[in-house]
Amino acid sequence: MQRTGDPARKTDRRYTYGDYRTWAEDERWELIDGVAWNMSPAPVRRHQGILTEILPQLLPYMEGKSCEVYAAPFDVLLPERPDQDEDEVSTVAQPDISVVCDQAKLTDKGCTGAPSI
C-alpha cells in the first residue's frame, strides 16, 4: 500500500471499502470520499473517560427499544446511492459511539447508512 507525504492519510488514489477490508486489522483507518485517514494513535485518556461515562447512560435508556448501541471500532458505511455495492463505498467512518434504530441498516460487518445517533 503506497503512502504519500502525509503519514496520516493516503491520497495516491481513491480507496473503497473493498480496499479497506484488506488492510491490517491492527491499524484503524477511516475513508472520507476515498481518502484514507489514519486513526492512530488511540484517543487520549480524557476522551476515553468521557466515552465510559456516556455508554453506561445510553445502554439502559435504549433497553426495550429496537435501537442498538455500538462503540468503536464499528464500521459505518456511507454509500453514495442506495444500491451501491459495499466494496465500492468510498466513505467508511468509525464513530466513537453509534446508536442504530433501523435494524435493516445493520450487517455482520457494521452499519450501512447513517446511524440514528
N, CA, C and O atoms as CSV, one atom per row, in Angstrom:
chain,resi,resn,atom,element,x,y,z
A,1,MET,N,N,0.840,-1.156,0.000
A,1,MET,CA,C,0.000,0.000,0.000
A,1,MET,C,C,0.896,1.233,0.000
A,1,MET,O,O,1.642,1.454,0.954
A,2,GLN,N,N,0.833,2.015,-1.031
A,2,GLN,CA,C,1.683,3.190,-1.158
A,2,GLN,C,C,1.092,4.360,-0.385
A,2,GLN,O,O,-0.115,4.599,-0.432
A,3,ARG,N,N,1.938,5.077,0.316
A,3,ARG,CA,C,1.501,6.247,1.068
A,3,ARG,C,C,2.177,7.477,0.491
A,3,ARG,O,O,3.302,7.417,-0.005
A,4,THR,N,N,1.471,8.586,0.566
A,4,THR,CA,C,2.047,9.840,0.094
A,4,THR,C,C,2.738,10.536,1.261
A,4,THR,O,O,2.892,9.939,2.326
A,5,GLY,N,N,3.155,11.787,1.080
A,5,GLY,CA,C,3.933,12.506,2.063
A,5,GLY,C,C,3.342,12.599,3.456
A,5,GLY,O,O,4.106,12.616,4.421
A,6,ASP,N,N,2.048,12.658,3.617
A,6,ASP,CA,C,1.411,12.779,4.929
A,6,ASP,C,C,1.075,11.389,5.457
A,6,ASP,O,O,0.197,10.726,4.905
A,7,PRO,N,N,1.761,10.921,6.531
A,7,PRO,CA,C,1.520,9.571,7.036
A,7,PRO,C,C,0.134,9.388,7.644
A,7,PRO,O,O,-0.285,8.257,7.894
A,8,ALA,N,N,-0.583,10.483,7.885
A,8,ALA,CA,C,-1.908,10.389,8.477
A,8,ALA,C,C,-2.988,10.124,7.430
A,8,ALA,O,O,-4.142,9.875,7.779
A,9,ARG,N,N,-2.617,10.175,6.145
A,9,ARG,CA,C,-3.617,9.909,5.105
A,9,ARG,C,C,-2.961,9.365,3.854
A,9,ARG,O,O,-1.763,9.534,3.624
A,10,LYS,N,N,-3.783,8.705,3.053
A,10,LYS,CA,C,-3.334,8.146,1.780
A,10,LYS,C,C,-4.113,8.853,0.678
A,10,LYS,O,O,-5.342,8.791,0.631
A,11,THR,N,N,-3.386,9.520,-0.202
A,11,THR,CA,C,-4.051,10.269,-1.260
A,11,THR,C,C,-3.579,9.861,-2.647
A,11,THR,O,O,-3.878,10.538,-3.631
A,12,ASP,N,N,-2.833,8.741,-2.733
A,12,ASP,CA,C,-2.278,8.351,-4.021
A,12,ASP,C,C,-3.345,7.858,-4.995
A,12,ASP,O,O,-3.103,7.813,-6.202
A,13,ARG,N,N,-4.522,7.488,-4.488
A,13,ARG,CA,C,-5.653,7.098,-5.330
A,13,ARG,C,C,-6.907,7.099,-4.481
A,13,ARG,O,O,-6.838,7.327,-3.273
A,14,ARG,N,N,-8.040,6.850,-5.091
A,14,ARG,CA,C,-9.312,6.798,-4.368
A,14,ARG,C,C,-9.521,5.374,-3.850
A,14,ARG,O,O,-9.550,4.423,-4.631
A,15,TYR,N,N,-9.667,5.233,-2.528
A,15,TYR,CA,C,-9.843,3.925,-1.911
A,15,TYR,C,C,-11.315,3.639,-1.666
A,15,TYR,O,O,-12.133,4.555,-1.585
A,16,THR,N,N,-11.646,2.344,-1.546
A,16,THR,CA,C,-13.011,1.916,-1.284
A,16,THR,C,C,-13.026,0.955,-0.096
A,16,THR,O,O,-11.979,0.555,0.414
A,17,TYR,N,N,-14.222,0.599,0.324
A,17,TYR,CA,C,-14.368,-0.365,1.413
A,17,TYR,C,C,-13.739,-1.708,1.037
A,17,TYR,O,O,-13.241,-2.421,1.908
A,18,GLY,N,N,-13.757,-2.054,-0.234
A,18,GLY,CA,C,-13.102,-3.278,-0.696
A,18,GLY,C,C,-11.613,-3.253,-0.390
A,18,GLY,O,O,-11.053,-4.268,0.024
A,19,ASP,N,N,-10.958,-2.105,-0.589
A,19,ASP,CA,C,-9.541,-1.950,-0.236
A,19,ASP,C,C,-9.373,-2.000,1.282
A,19,ASP,O,O,-8.524,-2.720,1.807
A,20,TYR,N,N,-10.185,-1.235,1.954
A,20,TYR,CA,C,-10.136,-1.074,3.408
A,20,TYR,C,C,-10.176,-2.426,4.117
A,20,TYR,O,O,-9.453,-2.638,5.090
A,21,ARG,N,N,-11.012,-3.332,3.638
A,21,ARG,CA,C,-11.160,-4.642,4.282
A,21,ARG,C,C,-9.915,-5.508,4.166
A,21,ARG,O,O,-9.795,-6.505,4.879
A,22,THR,N,N,-8.985,-5.152,3.283
A,22,THR,CA,C,-7.765,-5.946,3.112
A,22,THR,C,C,-6.608,-5.441,3.986
A,22,THR,O,O,-5.570,-6.099,4.067
A,23,TRP,N,N,-6.771,-4.295,4.633
A,23,TRP,CA,C,-5.699,-3.707,5.411
A,23,TRP,C,C,-5.567,-4.395,6.766
A,23,TRP,O,O,-6.509,-5.028,7.242
A,24,ALA,N,N,-4.413,-4.271,7.373
A,24,ALA,CA,C,-4.120,-4.916,8.658
A,24,ALA,C,C,-5.151,-4.531,9.716
A,24,ALA,O,O,-5.517,-3.362,9.844
A,25,GLU,N,N,-5.611,-5.516,10.465
A,25,GLU,CA,C,-6.621,-5.274,11.488
A,25,GLU,C,C,-6.092,-4.482,12.680
A,25,GLU,O,O,-6.877,-3.915,13.440
A,26,ASP,N,N,-4.784,-4.435,12.852
A,26,ASP,CA,C,-4.238,-3.695,13.983
A,26,ASP,C,C,-4.070,-2.205,13.677
A,26,ASP,O,O,-3.593,-1.450,14.525
A,27,GLU,N,N,-4.456,-1.780,12.478
A,27,GLU,CA,C,-4.448,-0.365,12.110
A,27,GLU,C,C,-5.883,0.103,11.982
A,27,GLU,O,O,-6.737,-0.635,11.491
A,28,ARG,N,N,-6.158,1.335,12.422
A,28,ARG,CA,C,-7.509,1.879,12.300
A,28,ARG,C,C,-7.497,3.012,11.287
A,28,ARG,O,O,-6.744,3.978,11.413
A,29,TRP,N,N,-8.355,2.871,10.275
A,29,TRP,CA,C,-8.470,3.862,9.215
A,29,TRP,C,C,-9.926,4.248,9.045
A,29,TRP,O,O,-10.825,3.474,9.374
A,30,GLU,N,N,-10.159,5.449,8.530
A,30,GLU,CA,C,-11.467,5.871,8.059
A,30,GLU,C,C,-11.282,6.318,6.616
A,30,GLU,O,O,-10.221,6.819,6.245
A,31,LEU,N,N,-12.313,6.135,5.809
A,31,LEU,CA,C,-12.299,6.615,4.428
A,31,LEU,C,C,-13.286,7.764,4.312
A,31,LEU,O,O,-14.454,7.628,4.678
A,32,ILE,N,N,-12.823,8.877,3.812
A,32,ILE,CA,C,-13.686,10.033,3.570
A,32,ILE,C,C,-13.537,10.393,2.098
A,32,ILE,O,O,-12.493,10.888,1.673
A,33,ASP,N,N,-14.586,10.141,1.325
A,33,ASP,CA,C,-14.563,10.381,-0.120
A,33,ASP,C,C,-13.350,9.739,-0.786
A,33,ASP,O,O,-12.727,10.337,-1.663
A,34,GLY,N,N,-13.016,8.519,-0.366
A,34,GLY,CA,C,-11.933,7.773,-0.986
A,34,GLY,C,C,-10.544,8.063,-0.456
A,34,GLY,O,O,-9.590,7.388,-0.843
A,35,VAL,N,N,-10.400,9.058,0.429
A,35,VAL,CA,C,-9.115,9.351,1.051
A,35,VAL,C,C,-9.054,8.594,2.367
A,35,VAL,O,O,-9.964,8.697,3.189
A,36,ALA,N,N,-7.980,7.830,2.570
A,36,ALA,CA,C,-7.808,7.043,3.787
A,36,ALA,C,C,-7.128,7.895,4.851
A,36,ALA,O,O,-6.070,8.478,4.614
A,37,TRP,N,N,-7.753,7.959,6.033
A,37,TRP,CA,C,-7.225,8.728,7.156
A,37,TRP,C,C,-6.856,7.774,8.277
A,37,TRP,O,O,-7.682,6.976,8.720
A,38,ASN,N,N,-5.611,7.857,8.736
A,38,ASN,CA,C,-5.115,7.003,9.800
A,38,ASN,C,C,-5.687,7.482,11.140
A,38,ASN,O,O,-5.548,8.651,11.500
A,39,MET,N,N,-6.324,6.574,11.867
A,39,MET,CA,C,-6.949,6.916,13.142
A,39,MET,C,C,-6.005,6.717,14.325
A,39,MET,O,O,-6.416,6.904,15.470
A,40,SER,N,N,-4.768,6.347,14.079
A,40,SER,CA,C,-3.812,6.143,15.174
A,40,SER,C,C,-3.172,7.470,15.526
A,40,SER,O,O,-3.100,8.336,14.653
A,41,PRO,N,N,-2.723,7.681,16.689
A,41,PRO,CA,C,-2.752,6.780,17.833
A,41,PRO,C,C,-4.123,6.758,18.495
A,41,PRO,O,O,-5.035,7.475,18.083
A,42,ALA,N,N,-4.256,5.941,19.511
A,42,ALA,CA,C,-5.510,5.832,20.246
A,42,ALA,C,C,-5.886,7.185,20.844
A,42,ALA,O,O,-5.013,8.012,21.105
A,43,PRO,N,N,-7.184,7.414,21.061
A,43,PRO,CA,C,-7.611,8.671,21.672
A,43,PRO,C,C,-6.976,8.863,23.053
A,43,PRO,O,O,-6.588,7.900,23.715
A,44,VAL,N,N,-6.881,10.107,23.460
A,44,VAL,CA,C,-6.280,10.423,24.754
A,44,VAL,C,C,-7.153,9.921,25.897
A,44,VAL,O,O,-8.330,9.616,25.704
A,45,ARG,N,N,-6.578,9.840,27.066
A,45,ARG,CA,C,-7.264,9.288,28.248
A,45,ARG,C,C,-8.556,10.045,28.563
A,45,ARG,O,O,-9.563,9.420,28.896
A,46,ARG,N,N,-8.547,11.353,28.467
A,46,ARG,CA,C,-9.760,12.142,28.771
A,46,ARG,C,C,-10.898,11.770,27.819
A,46,ARG,O,O,-12.046,11.615,28.236
A,47,HIS,N,N,-10.568,11.633,26.555
A,47,HIS,CA,C,-11.548,11.232,25.545
A,47,HIS,C,C,-12.173,9.888,25.929
A,47,HIS,O,O,-13.394,9.738,25.912
A,48,GLN,N,N,-11.329,8.918,26.272
A,48,GLN,CA,C,-11.807,7.593,26.653
A,48,GLN,C,C,-12.655,7.666,27.925
A,48,GLN,O,O,-13.640,6.940,28.055
A,49,GLY,N,N,-12.280,8.529,28.851
A,49,GLY,CA,C,-13.051,8.702,30.076
A,49,GLY,C,C,-14.457,9.208,29.808
A,49,GLY,O,O,-15.418,8.756,30.429
A,50,ILE,N,N,-14.572,10.147,28.882
A,50,ILE,CA,C,-15.888,10.680,28.516
A,50,ILE,C,C,-16.747,9.572,27.903
A,50,ILE,O,O,-17.933,9.460,28.213
A,51,LEU,N,N,-16.153,8.764,27.042
A,51,LEU,CA,C,-16.903,7.655,26.437
A,51,LEU,C,C,-17.406,6.675,27.484
A,51,LEU,O,O,-18.530,6.183,27.387
A,52,THR,N,N,-16.581,6.389,28.484
A,52,THR,CA,C,-17.006,5.438,29.513
A,52,THR,C,C,-18.078,6.032,30.423
A,52,THR,O,O,-18.748,5.289,31.141
A,53,GLU,N,N,-18.251,7.330,30.408
A,53,GLU,CA,C,-19.366,7.962,31.126
A,53,GLU,C,C,-20.649,7.922,30.292
A,53,GLU,O,O,-21.735,7.704,30.829
A,54,ILE,N,N,-20.520,8.132,28.987
A,54,ILE,CA,C,-21.696,8.200,28.109
A,54,ILE,C,C,-22.317,6.823,27.881
A,54,ILE,O,O,-23.535,6.673,27.975
A,55,LEU,N,N,-21.497,5.823,27.584
A,55,LEU,CA,C,-22.031,4.491,27.260
A,55,LEU,C,C,-22.937,3.903,28.342
A,55,LEU,O,O,-24.029,3.441,28.013
A,56,PRO,N,N,-22.538,3.899,29.614
A,56,PRO,CA,C,-23.417,3.318,30.623
A,56,PRO,C,C,-24.742,4.065,30.789
A,56,PRO,O,O,-25.717,3.493,31.279
A,57,GLN,N,N,-24.785,5.324,30.389
A,57,GLN,CA,C,-26.038,6.075,30.459
A,57,GLN,C,C,-26.934,5.774,29.262
A,57,GLN,O,O,-28.159,5.778,29.388
A,58,LEU,N,N,-26.334,5.514,28.108
A,58,LEU,CA,C,-27.118,5.193,26.912
A,58,LEU,C,C,-27.752,3.804,26.973
A,58,LEU,O,O,-28.901,3.624,26.570
A,59,LEU,N,N,-27.016,2.843,27.468
A,59,LEU,CA,C,-27.483,1.453,27.434
A,59,LEU,C,C,-28.827,1.247,28.136
A,59,LEU,O,O,-29.719,0.648,27.534
A,60,PRO,N,N,-29.023,1.707,29.372
A,60,PRO,CA,C,-30.326,1.495,29.997
A,60,PRO,C,C,-31.448,2.267,29.291
A,60,PRO,O,O,-32.588,1.804,29.242
A,61,TYR,N,N,-31.121,3.441,28.747
A,61,TYR,CA,C,-32.125,4.235,28.039
A,61,TYR,C,C,-32.630,3.491,26.801
A,61,TYR,O,O,-33.806,3.600,26.454
A,62,MET,N,N,-31.765,2.745,26.141
A,62,MET,CA,C,-32.129,2.032,24.917
A,62,MET,C,C,-32.785,0.673,25.202
A,62,MET,O,O,-33.326,0.046,24.291
A,63,GLU,N,N,-32.739,0.224,26.437
A,63,GLU,CA,C,-33.315,-1.074,26.776
A,63,GLU,C,C,-34.813,-1.087,26.451
A,63,GLU,O,O,-35.549,-0.163,26.798
A,64,GLY,N,N,-35.238,-2.146,25.781
A,64,GLY,CA,C,-36.642,-2.283,25.397
A,64,GLY,C,C,-36.991,-1.578,24.092
A,64,GLY,O,O,-38.114,-1.705,23.604
A,65,LYS,N,N,-36.057,-0.848,23.529
A,65,LYS,CA,C,-36.278,-0.179,22.243
A,65,LYS,C,C,-35.619,-1.027,21.156
A,65,LYS,O,O,-34.824,-1.918,21.456
A,66,SER,N,N,-35.944,-0.755,19.918
A,66,SER,CA,C,-35.341,-1.511,18.810
A,66,SER,C,C,-33.931,-1.021,18.483
A,66,SER,O,O,-33.296,-1.541,17.566
A,67,CYS,N,N,-33.441,-0.044,19.211
A,67,CYS,CA,C,-32.121,0.535,18.954
A,67,CYS,C,C,-31.018,-0.313,19.586
A,67,CYS,O,O,-31.210,-0.958,20.617
A,68,GLU,N,N,-29.852,-0.288,18.928
A,68,GLU,CA,C,-28.672,-0.964,19.458
A,68,GLU,C,C,-27.534,0.047,19.543
A,68,GLU,O,O,-27.409,0.934,18.699
A,69,VAL,N,N,-26.712,-0.102,20.570
A,69,VAL,CA,C,-25.593,0.817,20.829
A,69,VAL,C,C,-24.283,0.087,20.548
A,69,VAL,O,O,-24.085,-1.048,20.979
A,70,TYR,N,N,-23.398,0.755,19.822
A,70,TYR,CA,C,-22.094,0.182,19.486
A,70,TYR,C,C,-20.998,1.195,19.776
A,70,TYR,O,O,-21.179,2.400,19.600
A,71,ALA,N,N,-19.858,0.684,20.224
A,71,ALA,CA,C,-18.678,1.527,20.455
A,71,ALA,C,C,-17.630,1.193,19.398
A,71,ALA,O,O,-17.585,0.070,18.895
A,72,ALA,N,N,-16.792,2.163,19.065
A,72,ALA,CA,C,-15.722,1.954,18.095
A,72,ALA,C,C,-14.737,0.914,18.619
A,72,ALA,O,O,-14.529,0.817,19.829
A,73,PRO,N,N,-14.143,0.154,17.749
A,73,PRO,CA,C,-14.268,0.238,16.295
A,73,PRO,C,C,-15.530,-0.461,15.798
A,73,PRO,O,O,-15.773,-1.628,16.107
A,74,PHE,N,N,-16.318,0.262,15.032
A,74,PHE,CA,C,-17.564,-0.224,14.447
A,74,PHE,C,C,-17.715,0.513,13.123
A,74,PHE,O,O,-17.882,1.733,13.107
A,75,ASP,N,N,-17.658,-0.219,12.012
A,75,ASP,CA,C,-17.682,0.419,10.694
A,75,ASP,C,C,-19.072,0.922,10.327
A,75,ASP,O,O,-20.062,0.198,10.432
A,76,VAL,N,N,-19.122,2.180,9.895
A,76,VAL,CA,C,-20.334,2.788,9.364
A,76,VAL,C,C,-20.043,3.150,7.916
A,76,VAL,O,O,-19.258,4.056,7.635
A,77,LEU,N,N,-20.685,2.432,7.002
A,77,LEU,CA,C,-20.514,2.686,5.573
A,77,LEU,C,C,-21.549,3.701,5.124
A,77,LEU,O,O,-22.734,3.568,5.429
A,78,LEU,N,N,-21.099,4.711,4.399
A,78,LEU,CA,C,-21.995,5.756,3.906
A,78,LEU,C,C,-21.985,5.746,2.376
A,78,LEU,O,O,-21.230,6.488,1.750
A,79,PRO,N,N,-22.833,4.895,1.778
A,79,PRO,CA,C,-22.850,4.791,0.318
A,79,PRO,C,C,-23.372,6.066,-0.340
A,79,PRO,O,O,-24.141,6.824,0.252
A,80,GLU,N,N,-22.936,6.281,-1.572
A,80,GLU,CA,C,-23.372,7.451,-2.332
A,80,GLU,C,C,-24.770,7.262,-2.889
A,80,GLU,O,O,-25.471,8.237,-3.161
A,81,ARG,N,N,-25.182,6.001,-3.063
A,81,ARG,CA,C,-26.532,5.697,-3.553
A,81,ARG,C,C,-26.995,4.389,-2.910
A,81,ARG,O,O,-26.164,3.557,-2.546
A,82,PRO,N,N,-28.297,4.196,-2.767
A,82,PRO,CA,C,-28.820,3.040,-2.029
A,82,PRO,C,C,-28.418,1.676,-2.586
A,82,PRO,O,O,-28.280,0.720,-1.823
A,83,ASP,N,N,-28.231,1.571,-3.883
A,83,ASP,CA,C,-27.923,0.271,-4.495
A,83,ASP,C,C,-26.416,0.031,-4.665
A,83,ASP,O,O,-26.018,-0.936,-5.314
A,84,GLN,N,N,-25.586,0.894,-4.095
A,84,GLN,CA,C,-24.137,0.781,-4.268
A,84,GLN,C,C,-23.604,-0.472,-3.576
A,84,GLN,O,O,-23.938,-0.739,-2.421
A,85,ASP,N,N,-22.781,-1.234,-4.282
A,85,ASP,CA,C,-22.136,-2.415,-3.713
A,85,ASP,C,C,-21.225,-1.962,-2.583
A,85,ASP,O,O,-20.511,-0.969,-2.725
A,86,GLU,N,N,-21.239,-2.682,-1.453
A,86,GLU,CA,C,-20.461,-2.237,-0.287
A,86,GLU,C,C,-18.972,-2.130,-0.568
A,86,GLU,O,O,-18.307,-1.268,0.005
A,87,ASP,N,N,-18.427,-2.979,-1.434
A,87,ASP,CA,C,-16.996,-2.898,-1.742
A,87,ASP,C,C,-16.633,-1.633,-2.513
A,87,ASP,O,O,-15.456,-1.284,-2.598
A,88,GLU,N,N,-17.622,-0.940,-3.077
A,88,GLU,CA,C,-17.371,0.285,-3.829
A,88,GLU,C,C,-17.578,1.552,-2.995
A,88,GLU,O,O,-17.290,2.652,-3.466
A,89,VAL,N,N,-18.068,1.409,-1.776
A,89,VAL,CA,C,-18.320,2.566,-0.911
A,89,VAL,C,C,-16.993,3.245,-0.586
A,89,VAL,O,O,-16.022,2.581,-0.222
A,90,SER,N,N,-16.955,4.584,-0.720
A,90,SER,CA,C,-15.694,5.310,-0.512
A,90,SER,C,C,-15.680,6.140,0.769
A,90,SER,O,O,-14.717,6.865,1.022
A,91,THR,N,N,-16.736,6.045,1.583
A,91,THR,CA,C,-16.749,6.711,2.881
A,91,THR,C,C,-17.132,5.697,3.949
A,91,THR,O,O,-18.241,5.163,3.956
A,92,VAL,N,N,-16.183,5.444,4.857
A,92,VAL,CA,C,-16.374,4.497,5.959
A,92,VAL,C,C,-15.841,5.178,7.215
A,92,VAL,O,O,-14.657,5.503,7.299
A,93,ALA,N,N,-16.721,5.390,8.188
A,93,ALA,CA,C,-16.327,6.049,9.426
A,93,ALA,C,C,-16.410,5.072,10.597
A,93,ALA,O,O,-17.072,4.037,10.518
A,94,GLN,N,N,-15.733,5.418,11.670
A,94,GLN,CA,C,-15.798,4.655,12.916
A,94,GLN,C,C,-16.115,5.631,14.049
A,94,GLN,O,O,-15.227,6.034,14.800
A,95,PRO,N,N,-17.401,6.008,14.163
A,95,PRO,CA,C,-17.763,6.922,15.252
A,95,PRO,C,C,-17.437,6.294,16.607
A,95,PRO,O,O,-17.447,5.070,16.745
A,96,ASP,N,N,-17.152,7.118,17.590
A,96,ASP,CA,C,-16.865,6.604,18.927
A,96,ASP,C,C,-18.047,5.807,19.465
A,96,ASP,O,O,-17.872,4.733,20.039
A,97,ILE,N,N,-19.249,6.341,19.275
A,97,ILE,CA,C,-20.480,5.677,19.705
A,97,ILE,C,C,-21.493,5.809,18.578
A,97,ILE,O,O,-21.659,6.883,18.000
A,98,SER,N,N,-22.169,4.705,18.272
A,98,SER,CA,C,-23.235,4.708,17.268
A,98,SER,C,C,-24.482,4.100,17.881
A,98,SER,O,O,-24.414,3.081,18.567
A,99,VAL,N,N,-25.619,4.727,17.631
A,99,VAL,CA,C,-26.908,4.163,18.022
A,99,VAL,C,C,-27.670,3.929,16.722
A,99,VAL,O,O,-27.913,4.858,15.952
A,100,VAL,N,N,-28.041,2.673,16.493
A,100,VAL,CA,C,-28.728,2.301,15.258
A,100,VAL,C,C,-30.111,1.782,15.632
A,100,VAL,O,O,-30.236,0.778,16.333
A,101,CYS,N,N,-31.145,2.467,15.163
A,101,CYS,CA,C,-32.525,2.066,15.464
A,101,CYS,C,C,-33.177,1.353,14.283
A,101,CYS,O,O,-34.151,0.624,14.473
A,102,ASP,N,N,-32.672,1.543,13.092
A,102,ASP,CA,C,-33.180,0.870,11.900
A,102,ASP,C,C,-32.398,-0.425,11.709
A,102,ASP,O,O,-31.276,-0.408,11.203
A,103,GLN,N,N,-32.982,-1.530,12.108
A,103,GLN,CA,C,-32.312,-2.832,12.061
A,103,GLN,C,C,-31.883,-3.217,10.645
A,103,GLN,O,O,-30.935,-3.983,10.476
A,104,ALA,N,N,-32.568,-2.697,9.631
A,104,ALA,CA,C,-32.234,-3.005,8.236
A,104,ALA,C,C,-30.860,-2.448,7.851
A,104,ALA,O,O,-30.264,-2.901,6.874
A,105,LYS,N,N,-30.355,-1.477,8.605
A,105,LYS,CA,C,-29.040,-0.899,8.313
A,105,LYS,C,C,-27.891,-1.755,8.849
A,105,LYS,O,O,-26.748,-1.593,8.424
A,106,LEU,N,N,-28.189,-2.659,9.777
A,106,LEU,CA,C,-27.136,-3.459,10.409
A,106,LEU,C,C,-26.748,-4.649,9.546
A,106,LEU,O,O,-27.598,-5.329,8.970
A,107,THR,N,N,-25.436,-4.885,9.472
A,107,THR,CA,C,-24.900,-6.046,8.772
A,107,THR,C,C,-23.942,-6.749,9.729
A,107,THR,O,O,-23.679,-6.249,10.823
A,108,ASP,N,N,-23.429,-7.887,9.330
A,108,ASP,CA,C,-22.447,-8.567,10.168
A,108,ASP,C,C,-21.179,-7.736,10.318
A,108,ASP,O,O,-20.437,-7.905,11.286
A,109,LYS,N,N,-20.924,-6.836,9.363
A,109,LYS,CA,C,-19.692,-6.041,9.367
A,109,LYS,C,C,-19.861,-4.687,10.053
A,109,LYS,O,O,-18.863,-4.047,10.385
A,110,GLY,N,N,-21.084,-4.237,10.273
A,110,GLY,CA,C,-21.300,-2.928,10.880
A,110,GLY,C,C,-22.660,-2.366,10.504
A,110,GLY,O,O,-23.690,-3.016,10.688
A,111,CYS,N,N,-22.649,-1.142,9.973
A,111,CYS,CA,C,-23.874,-0.421,9.643
A,111,CYS,C,C,-23.715,0.206,8.266
A,111,CYS,O,O,-22.673,0.779,7.947
A,112,THR,N,N,-24.760,0.089,7.457
A,112,THR,CA,C,-24.757,0.746,6.150
A,112,THR,C,C,-25.787,1.862,6.197
A,112,THR,O,O,-26.983,1.610,6.343
A,113,GLY,N,N,-25.318,3.087,6.074
A,113,GLY,CA,C,-26.170,4.259,6.208
A,113,GLY,C,C,-25.901,4.936,7.543
A,113,GLY,O,O,-25.270,4.361,8.429
A,114,ALA,N,N,-26.378,6.139,7.671
A,114,ALA,CA,C,-26.119,6.919,8.894
A,114,ALA,C,C,-26.822,6.297,10.096
A,114,ALA,O,O,-27.990,5.920,10.003
A,115,PRO,N,N,-26.123,6.187,11.219
A,115,PRO,CA,C,-26.771,5.724,12.445
A,115,PRO,C,C,-27.824,6.745,12.897
A,115,PRO,O,O,-27.819,7.893,12.451
A,116,SER,N,N,-28.707,6.320,13.770
A,116,SER,CA,C,-29.720,7.233,14.311
A,116,SER,C,C,-29.076,8.320,15.165
A,116,SER,O,O,-29.485,9.480,15.129
A,117,ILE,N,N,-28.062,7.924,15.933
A,117,ILE,CA,C,-27.289,8.875,16.758
A,117,ILE,C,C,-25.826,8.533,16.578
A,117,ILE,O,O,-24.963,9.185,17.165
